[in-house]
Amino acid sequence: MVTTKLYNRYQTVVPAEIRKKLDMKKDDILDWRVTENGTAEIRIKRKTSLKDMEGIFTAKSHINSVELKKKVQKGEKI
């Protein structure tokens, strides 16, 4: 078990051991929640970059982004 303390303004530090095991980065966000049994649960939310999304979306056909933008600006359905 790793322990930390609360400092001024209730700040604390995530220990290096935990950061490494969870592959935490500077821009990660910690979501805090108190469970029904009175314990704290922390979940990590990571920023998603375009590189992270690469390959997730695929087009069924060629997309002309210029024409698509014109349609959107005119309010046409795409």
Residue pairs with C-beta under 8 A, 6 or more apart in sequence:
2 15
2 17
2 18
4 12
4 13
4 14
4 15
5 12
6 12
14 24
14 30
18 24
22 44
24 44
25 46
27 46
27 47
28 44
28 45
28 46
28 47
29 44
29 45
29 46
29 47
30 42
30 43
30 44
30 45
31 42
31 43
31 44
31 45
32 40
32 41
32 42
33 40
33 41
33 42
33 43
34 40
34 41
35 41
68 78
71 77
71 78
72 78
